Amino acid sequence: MKAGMVSLGCSKNRVDSEYILAALQNAGFEITPQPKEADVIVVNTCGFIAPAKEESINTLLEMAAYKESGKCRLLVGTGCLTERYREELAQEMPELGLIWGVKNPEGLAARICQILGIQQQSGCAPRVLSTPGYMAYLRIADGCDNRCTYCAIPLIRGGRKSTPMEQLVAEAERLALQGVKELTVIAQDTSAYGLDLYGKPMLAELLTRLCGVEGLHWIRVLYTYPNTVDEALIDTILREPKLVNYIDMPIQHIASTVLRRMNRHGAAQHIRDIVGYIRARKEGFILRSTVITGFPGETEEEFGQLYEFLQTQPFDRLGAFAYSQEENTPAAALPDQVEEAIKQRRLDAIMRAQREASLKSNERRIGKTYEVLVEGVQGARAQGRSYAEAPEVDGSIRFARRQAQPGQVGTFTMVRITGADHYDLWGEEL
């Protein structure tokens, strides 16, 4: 029998999907990318904010159509939306033959076999990568203890559960043996890794261990939390050759009053200090962040503080979002909810400014040479990423190939940058 998967949401959800795919394969299913051919379709949903929930529901309905037009015998909903709204989905979507949640992928495969009345086989694949074979995500923890007032993740996934270091190193070794060259470290809060297991943050120690894994070429870190990003962590990234000079540190805001209403830990001054430390220590160190506009009670003055900070200490990469009022979160009940038009106006202002900041950041790279991971080749042209571009969320480098060199996807080459726009770069292979 064949099984198909649609994975929605973040890279952390993608890792769940890869474990589910392995469990299905181990149970004897053939994995197919064509939903019309699948006897079982699994949709791994996202339930973080309203647009993600809408996308998940629409995808479930779209896949349900294959019960009529394809071979689908069982439609399965798993992931964050189903964990959060299990009862509502059971009542309103009879098309769903199984609602699972976010835990125990091996159990999900066994339950699917039970429903279909087939005998479960026993395979040994620990994980089926849905990324290109040269890169993978390493999720080092699940859940979160920060309890930001706007966030539903603790409601869905519970508190932080760090994976033991030995287990993570072993997984990285398996991935490297499979041909993975770029490892991206993720969690809801990567910089707090180990607090629950070891009594203190242990990300720097984990990264040092991962650098010892033979075959890995690049290791990058996403989703750090500012209050546990310190000089020691940055120094570790600068010291280890395999750790790319790139960190993703969502700050959400810079006004102390807003940060308190968000229940964000750490002081605004620490954000300023650590950004200043990174800039002073290494030219070309890439800083990525995320901010929220229109949080309940955000005044023009508070927004102005955020806007000014992003102008005076711009990030190389920035995601910005208008606040989404999520039910059952503390922020949803706060007074002074900001009008949608104001949220959007502030969001637009941030993104217009960031567009120019990104262009200036890219233009500073013209004339410089970078090691590039080749991700696509078409004739005399190719495209890829340097240390400065994270997979899936950043831009790319498009370059002219040397005709004498057959460059292959998943290999590294040297590229001199010859042009830049707001998000992408152009260059020539050396």
C-alpha positions in Angstrom: 0.0 0.0 0.0 1.1 3.6 -0.6 1.1 6.5 1.8 1.4 10.2 1.0 2.3 13.1 3.2 1.6 16.9 3.1 3.7 18.7 5.7 2.7 22.3 6.6 4.2 24.9 8.9 7.7 25.3 10.3 10.9 23.2 10.0 10.2 21.7 13.4 7.0 20.3 12.0 8.9 19.0 9.0 11.1 16.9 11.3 7.9 15.4 12.8 6.8 14.5 9.3 10.1 12.8 8.5 9.8 10.6 11.6 6.2 9.8 10.5 7.3 8.9 7.0 10.0 6.6 8.5 7.4 4.9 10.7 5.1 4.4 7.7 7.9 3.0 5.6 9.0 0.7 8.5 5.4 -0.5 8.7 5.5 -1.6 5.1 4.1 1.4 3.2 5.6 2.7 0.0 5.9 6.5 0.1 4.5 8.4 -2.8 4.6 12.1 -3.6 1.3 11.7 -5.7 -1.8 12.0 -3.5 -4.0 10.4 -6.2 -1.9 7.2 -5.8 -2.0 7.1 -2.0 -4.1 4.6 -0.1 -3.4 6.7 3.0 -2.8 10.5 3.1 -1.4 12.1 6.2 -1.6 15.9 6.6 0.8 17.3 9.2 -1.0 20.5 10.1 0.1 23.8 11.6 -2.0 25.7 14.2 0.2 28.5 15.2 -1.7 31.6 13.9 -4.9 32.2 12.0 -3.5 32.1 8.4 -1.7 28.8 9.2 -4.9 27.3 10.6 -6.8 28.3 7.5 -4.2 26.8 5.3 -4.3 23.5 7.3 -8.1 23.3 7.0 -8.0 24.0 3.3 -5.4 21.4 2.7 -7.3 18.7 4.7 -10.4 19.5 2.5 -8.2 19.4 -0.7 -6.8 16.0 0.3 -10.2 14.7 1.3 -11.2 15.0 -2.4 -8.9 12.1 -3.2 -11.3 9.8 -1.4 -13.5 10.3 -4.4 -11.0 11.0 -7.2 -8.1 8.9 -6.1 -7.3 5.7 -4.1 -7.4 7.2 -0.7 -9.0 4.9 1.9 -7.9 6.9 5.0 -7.3 10.6 5.5 -5.2 11.3 8.6 -4.8 14.7 10.4 -1.8 15.1 12.7 0.2 18.0 14.0 -0.5 21.2 15.9 -3.9 22.0 14.6 -5.2 18.6 15.4 -3.6 18.6 18.8 -5.2 21.9 19.6 -8.7 21.4 18.0 -9.1 17.7 18.2 -12.8 17.7 19.3 -13.8 20.5 16.9 -12.3 18.7 13.9 -13.9 15.4 14.9 -17.3 17.1 14.8 -16.9 19.3 11.8 -14.7 17.2 9.4 -16.1 13.7 9.1 -13.7 13.2 6.1 -10.9 12.7 8.7 -10.7 9.0 9.5 -8.0 9.5 12.1 -7.0 12.5 14.2 -3.7 12.0 15.9 -2.0 15.1 17.4 1.7 15.8 17.7 3.2 12.7 19.6 4.4 9.2 18.9 4.9 8.7 15.1 5.5 5.0 15.6 2.1 4.7 17.2 0.5 6.6 14.4 1.8 4.1 11.8 0.6 1.2 14.0 -2.9 2.8 14.3 -3.1 3.3 10.6 -2.3 -0.4 10.0 -4.9 -1.4 12.6 -7.7 0.7 11.0 -6.9 -0.6 7.5 -6.7 -4.2 8.8 -3.2 -4.9 7.5 -0.3 -6.6 9.2 2.4 -4.1 10.3 5.9 -5.0 9.1 9.1 -4.0 10.9 11.7 -1.8 9.3 14.6 0.1 10.6 14.6 3.5 8.9 14.9 6.1 11.7 13.9 9.1 9.5 13.0 9.7 5.9 14.4 13.1 4.8 12.0 15.4 2.9 14.8 17.9 2.3 17.5 17.6 -0.4 19.9 14.9 0.6 22.7 17.3 1.3 20.9 19.2 4.1 18.8 18.3 7.1 17.3 19.8 10.3 18.4 18.6 13.7 15.6 19.3 16.3 17.3 19.4 19.7 14.2 20.0 21.8 10.4 20.1 21.6 8.0 22.4 23.5 8.8 25.6 25.3 9.0 27.0 28.8 9.0 30.7 27.9 5.3 31.3 28.0 5.2 34.4 25.8 1.7 35.8 26.2 0.9 35.7 22.5 2.1 32.2 21.8 0.0 29.0 21.7 3.0 26.6 21.4 3.1 25.6 25.1 -0.7 24.9 24.9 0.0 22.5 22.0 3.4 21.0 22.7 3.9 21.5 26.4 7.1 22.5 28.2 10.6 22.2 27.0 11.9 18.6 26.5 15.6 18.7 25.4 16.9 15.6 23.7 20.0 14.1 25.4 23.3 15.3 23.8 24.5 11.8 23.0 21.3 11.0 21.1 21.7 14.2 19.1 25.3 13.5 18.2 24.4 10.0 17.1 21.6 11.3 14.9 24.0 13.9 13.3 26.4 11.0 12.6 23.7 9.0 10.9 22.7 12.0 8.8 26.3 12.7 7.8 26.7 9.0 6.7 23.6 9.5 4.5 25.4 12.4 2.8 24.1 15.4 4.7 26.6 18.3 4.6 24.6 21.1 6.0 22.9 20.7 9.4 20.5 23.3 10.7 19.9 23.2 14.4 16.3 24.0 15.5 13.9 24.0 18.4 11.3 26.3 19.8 14.1 27.9 21.8 17.5 26.6 20.8 19.7 28.7 23.1 17.9 27.3 26.2 18.8 23.8 25.1 19.6 21.6 28.1 18.2 23.7 30.9 15.8 20.9 31.7 18.4 18.1 31.4 21.6 19.7 32.7 20.5 22.6 34.8 22.0 25.2 32.5 22.0 26.1 28.8 24.2 23.7 26.9 23.9 24.8 23.3 27.5 25.9 23.0 28.7 22.5 24.3 26.3 20.7 21.9 27.5 22.7 18.9 31.1 21.9 19.8 30.3 18.2 19.9 28.5 18.4 16.5 31.5 20.0 15.0 33.4 16.8 15.6 31.0 14.8 13.4 32.9 13.8 10.3 31.3 14.7 7.0 29.3 17.7 8.2 30.5 20.9 6.5 28.2 23.6 7.7 26.2 23.9 10.9 23.9 26.8 11.5 21.6 27.8 14.4 18.0 29.1 14.2 15.4 30.1 16.8 17.6 31.3 19.6 16.0 33.4 22.4 17.9 36.7 23.2 18.2 36.3 26.9 20.2 33.1 26.6 22.4 34.3 23.6 25.5 35.4 25.3 29.1 36.3 24.4 30.3 32.7 25.1 27.8 31.3 22.5 28.9 33.8 19.9 32.5 33.1 20.6 31.9 29.4 20.1 30.3 30.1 16.7 33.3 32.3 15.8 35.8 29.8 17.0 34.5 26.6 15.3 35.1 26.5 11.5 32.0 24.4 10.8 29.7 26.8 12.6 28.6 29.4 10.0 28.7 33.0 11.1 24.9 33.3 11.2 22.4 33.4 14.0 18.6 33.7 14.1 17.6 35.6 17.2 13.9 36.6 17.2 13.6 39.7 19.4 9.8 40.4 18.8 10.2 44.0 20.1 12.7 46.4 21.6 10.4 48.6 23.8 10.7 47.3 27.4 7.1 48.0 28.1 6.0 45.8 25.2 8.4 43.1 26.1 7.0 42.9 29.6 3.4 42.6 28.2 4.7 39.9 26.0 6.3 38.2 29.0 9.6 38.1 27.1 12.5 37.2 29.4 15.6 39.3 29.4 16.1 43.1 29.1 15.9 45.2 26.0 19.4 46.4 26.8 20.7 42.9 26.6 19.4 42.7 23.0 21.2 46.0 22.2 24.4 44.7 23.9 24.5 41.3 22.2 23.8 42.8 18.8 26.5 45.3 19.4 28.9 42.6 20.5 28.3 40.5 17.4 28.8 43.5 15.1 32.0 44.5 16.8 33.5 41.0 16.9 33.1 40.0 13.2 32.3 41.8 10.0 29.9 39.8 7.8 28.3 37.9 10.7 24.7 37.5 9.6 22.0 38.4 12.1 18.4 37.3 11.4 15.4 38.3 13.6 11.6 38.5 13.8 9.4 41.2 15.2 5.7 41.7 15.9 3.8 44.9 15.2 0.5 45.9 16.8 0.8 43.9 20.0 -2.0 44.8 22.4 -1.4 48.3 23.8 1.4 49.1 21.5 1.5 52.9 21.3 3.0 55.0 18.5 5.9 55.8 20.8 6.6 52.1 21.5 6.4 51.3 17.8 8.7 54.2 17.2 11.3 52.7 19.5 11.2 49.5 17.5 11.4 51.3 14.1 14.3 53.4 15.3 16.2 50.4 16.6 15.8 48.5 13.3 17.1 51.6 11.5 20.1 52.2 13.7 21.1 48.5 14.3 19.6 46.8 11.2 19.4 43.1 10.9 20.6 41.4 7.7 17.4 39.3 7.6 14.1 40.2 9.2 10.7 38.6 9.3 7.9 40.8 10.6 4.3 39.9 11.5 1.2 41.7 12.5 0.0 40.4 15.9 -2.5 37.6 15.7 -5.0 37.3 18.5 -4.9 33.6 19.4 -7.6 32.2 21.5 -6.7 30.9 25.0 -3.5 32.9 25.1 -3.0 35.6 27.8 -2.5 38.3 25.2 -5.9 37.6 23.6 -7.5 38.9 26.8 -5.3 42.0 27.1 -7.0 45.4 26.8 -6.3 47.9 24.1 -6.2 45.5 21.2 -4.7 47.3 18.2 -6.9 47.9 15.1 -6.0 45.7 12.1 -5.3 48.8 9.9 -2.8 50.1 12.4 -1.1 46.8 12.7 -0.8 46.6 8.9 0.5 50.2 8.6 3.2 49.5 11.1 4.1 46.2 9.5 4.4 47.8 6.1 6.6 50.5 7.5 8.9 47.9 9.0 9.1 45.9 5.8 9.7 48.9 3.6 12.7 49.9 5.8 14.0 46.3 5.9 13.8 46.1 2.1 16.4 48.9 1.9 18.5 47.5 4.8 18.6 44.2 3.1 19.7 45.8 -0.2 22.5 47.7 1.5 23.6 44.5 3.3 23.7 42.6 0.0 25.5 45.4 -1.9 28.3 45.3 0.7 29.1 41.8 -0.6 29.7 42.8 -4.2 33.2 42.0 -5.2 33.7 39.4 -2.4 34.1 35.7 -2.9 32.1 33.1 -1.0 31.9 29.4 -0.7 28.5 28.4 -2.2 26.5 25.2 -1.7 25.1 24.4 -5.2 21.4 23.7 -5.1 20.4 23.9 -8.8 22.1 23.7 -12.2 20.6 24.6 -15.5 23.0 24.8 -18.4 25.5 27.6 -17.9 23.6 28.9 -14.9 23.4 27.7 -11.3 22.1 28.8 -8.0 22.9 28.1 -4.4 23.5 29.5 -0.9 26.5 30.8 1.0 26.9 30.7 4.8 24.8 33.9 4.8 21.6 32.3 3.5 19.6 29.8 5.6 17.6 27.2 3.7 14.0 28.0 2.8 13.8 31.4 4.5 16.5 33.5 2.9 17.4 34.4 -0.7 19.9 32.7 -3.0 23.0 33.3 -5.1 22.6 32.9 -8.9 25.8 32.5 -10.8 27.4 31.8 -14.1 29.1 28.4 -14.2 32.6 27.7 -15.6 32.0 25.7 -18.7 34.9 23.4 -17.9 33.5 22.5 -14.5 30.4 20.3 -14.3 29.3 21.5 -10.9 26.8 19.1 -9.2 23.9 19.8 -6.8 25.1 19.3 -3.2 28.7 20.2 -3.8 30.5 23.4 -2.9 32.1 25.9 -5.2 33.6 29.4 -5.0 31.6 32.3 -6.4 32.5 36.0 -6.7 29.6 38.3 -6.2 29.0 40.7 -9.1 25.5 42.1 -8.4 22.8 42.3 -5.7 19.1 43.2 -5.3 17.0 43.4 -2.2 17.1 39.6 -1.5 19.2 37.7 -4.0 22.7 38.0 -5.3 24.4 37.3 -8.6 27.9 36.1 -9.3 30.4 34.1 -11.3 32.0 30.8 -10.4 35.7 30.9 -10.0 
